[in-house]
Amino acid sequence: MRKEDNFRTKIIGGEFKGKFIEIPNISTTRSSKGILKESLFNTLQFDIIDKNFVEVFSGSGSIGLEALSRGAGQCYFIEYNKRAYKVLQENIKKLDSSRCHHLFGDSFEKFETILEMIKRSDAKTYFYFDPPFSTRDGMDDVYDKTLELIKKVDANSCAMVIVEHMSQLDMPKEINALEQVKRKKFGRSTMTYYQPKDAL
């Protein structure tokens, strides 16, 4: 893979603001829109400082690395595409590999490994789910499978779950002990936020 086959995007805030990271030009991976990313981190603000941040379908890691730049303590990534994973590793090296953990493989299979890793941490965890772009149209089962992953999240150690999804999809108001607290639409994409009920 040549560098010119990649897109570039900038970290928009925090310690690494202005640094470029690469995004591979493949169908399942694309940068979350700048306006969407900005809205997400305007919502999270300083709450993520020293917390865990998990980008479940990470691609090149643009959301998790933004969280890292803004003070997240430890960041976790899962990616199954070899090209995207290689770019993710390079992006992490450019910033701060000491605070990043990355797994190669299917998010639906590796998610429990991440849950085991964060169990050893006292910090609360933010989870970001954005199922692959190429499976969005006409493949609702990817969302059903994603909801099954969210059900595995321990509400006691969870700060928030954010799901980026097709705007026409109705996300449930509750997922086990998590409750929908916010929904924001950006054209074809929408972000839905969940928090543990006892945190509300």
C-alpha positions in Angstrom: 0.0 0.0 0.0 1.5 3.3 -1.0 1.0 6.4 1.1 -0.7 8.2 -1.8 -3.5 5.7 -1.6 -4.4 7.1 1.8 -6.4 10.1 2.8 -5.2 12.4 5.5 -7.1 14.0 8.3 -6.1 16.3 11.2 -6.5 15.9 14.9 -8.9 18.8 15.7 -8.2 19.4 19.4 -6.0 18.7 22.4 -2.4 17.7 22.8 -1.9 16.5 19.2 -4.0 19.2 17.5 -3.0 19.8 13.9 -1.1 16.5 13.6 -2.1 14.5 10.5 -3.2 10.9 10.6 -3.7 8.6 7.6 -7.0 7.0 6.5 -6.8 4.1 4.0 -8.8 4.5 0.8 -10.9 1.4 1.2 -14.7 1.0 1.1 -15.2 0.0 4.8 -13.1 2.8 6.2 -13.6 6.5 6.1 -13.1 9.4 8.4 -16.1 10.3 10.5 -17.2 13.7 9.2 -15.5 16.6 10.8 -18.7 18.2 12.0 -19.8 14.9 13.5 -16.4 14.4 15.3 -16.6 18.0 16.6 -20.1 17.5 17.9 -19.1 14.3 19.6 -16.1 15.9 21.5 -18.1 19.0 22.3 -20.6 16.7 24.1 -17.8 14.7 25.9 -15.7 17.8 26.7 -13.3 17.2 29.6 -15.3 14.2 30.9 -13.0 11.8 29.0 -9.8 13.0 30.7 -8.1 9.9 32.3 -11.0 7.7 31.3 -10.7 4.6 28.9 -11.9 5.1 25.4 -12.8 2.1 23.1 -13.2 2.5 19.4 -14.8 -0.8 18.5 -14.8 -0.7 14.7 -11.7 1.5 14.6 -10.5 1.6 11.0 -7.5 4.0 11.2 -8.5 5.1 14.7 -9.6 8.7 13.9 -12.1 8.9 16.8 -10.1 7.1 19.4 -6.9 9.1 18.6 -8.9 12.3 18.9 -10.0 11.1 22.4 -6.3 10.3 23.1 -5.3 13.8 22.1 -8.0 15.2 24.4 -6.7 13.4 27.5 -8.2 9.9 27.5 -6.1 7.7 29.8 -6.0 4.5 27.8 -7.4 3.9 24.3 -8.4 0.6 22.8 -8.9 -0.3 19.1 -10.2 -3.3 17.2 -9.9 -3.6 13.4 -10.2 -6.5 11.1 -9.0 -5.1 7.7 -5.3 -5.7 7.3 -4.6 -2.4 5.4 -6.6 -0.3 7.9 -4.9 -2.1 10.9 -1.5 -1.3 9.5 -2.4 2.3 9.1 -3.9 2.3 12.6 -0.6 1.0 14.0 1.3 3.8 12.1 -1.1 6.5 13.4 -0.7 5.3 17.0 3.1 5.4 16.7 2.9 9.0 15.5 1.1 10.0 18.7 1.4 8.1 21.9 1.7 4.3 21.7 2.2 4.0 25.4 -1.5 4.8 26.0 -2.9 2.7 23.1 -3.9 -1.0 22.8 -4.9 -2.4 19.5 -6.3 -5.8 18.5 -6.4 -7.2 15.0 -9.6 -9.2 14.2 -13.3 -9.2 14.0 -14.9 -6.7 16.5 -17.7 -9.1 17.2 -15.2 -11.7 18.3 -12.6 -9.5 20.0 -14.9 -7.3 22.0 -14.9 -9.5 25.0 -11.1 -9.5 25.0 -11.3 -5.7 25.3 -13.8 -5.9 28.1 -11.4 -8.2 30.0 -8.6 -5.7 29.5 -10.6 -2.8 30.8 -11.8 -4.8 33.8 -8.3 -4.3 35.2 -8.7 -0.6 35.2 -10.4 1.5 37.8 -11.3 4.2 35.3 -14.8 4.4 33.6 -15.0 3.6 29.9 -16.4 5.3 26.9 -17.4 3.0 24.0 -17.7 4.2 20.4 -19.5 1.9 17.9 -19.5 2.7 14.2 -20.3 -0.4 12.2 -18.5 -0.5 8.7 -19.8 1.8 6.1 -20.1 -0.8 3.3 -22.5 -2.9 5.3 -24.9 0.0 6.3 -27.4 -0.1 3.4 -29.8 -3.0 3.6 -27.9 -5.0 6.2 -29.6 -4.3 9.5 -28.2 -7.4 11.1 -24.9 -5.6 11.7 -26.8 -3.3 14.0 -28.5 -6.3 15.7 -25.1 -7.8 16.3 -23.8 -4.4 17.5 -26.7 -4.2 20.1 -25.7 -7.7 21.3 -22.2 -6.3 21.9 -23.5 -3.3 23.8 -25.5 -5.7 26.1 -22.2 -7.1 27.3 -21.0 -3.7 28.6 -21.0 -3.6 32.4 -23.0 -0.5 33.4 -20.9 -0.2 36.6 -17.7 0.5 34.6 -19.3 2.4 31.7 -19.4 6.1 31.4 -21.1 6.3 28.0 -21.9 4.3 24.8 -22.0 6.2 21.6 -23.4 4.6 18.4 -22.9 6.1 14.9 -25.6 4.7 12.6 -27.8 5.2 9.6 -30.3 8.1 10.4 -33.3 6.0 9.3 -32.5 3.4 12.0 -34.5 3.6 15.2 -32.2 2.8 18.1 -33.8 1.3 21.2 -34.5 3.7 24.1 -32.9 1.2 26.5 -30.2 -1.4 26.2 -30.1 -3.5 29.4 -29.0 -1.0 32.1 -28.2 1.7 29.6 -30.6 4.5 28.6 -30.7 6.7 25.5 -29.8 10.3 26.6 -29.2 12.1 23.3 -29.6 11.6 19.5 -28.1 14.0 17.0 -28.5 13.7 13.2 -26.0 14.7 10.6 -27.6 13.9 7.2 -27.4 10.2 6.6 -25.5 9.6 9.8 -26.8 9.9 13.4 -25.1 9.6 16.7 -27.1 8.1 19.6 -25.7 8.3 23.2 -26.4 6.0 26.1 -25.6 6.2 29.8 -26.1 3.9 32.7 -29.5 4.6 34.3 -28.1 5.2 37.7 -25.8 7.9 36.3 -28.7 10.0 35.1 
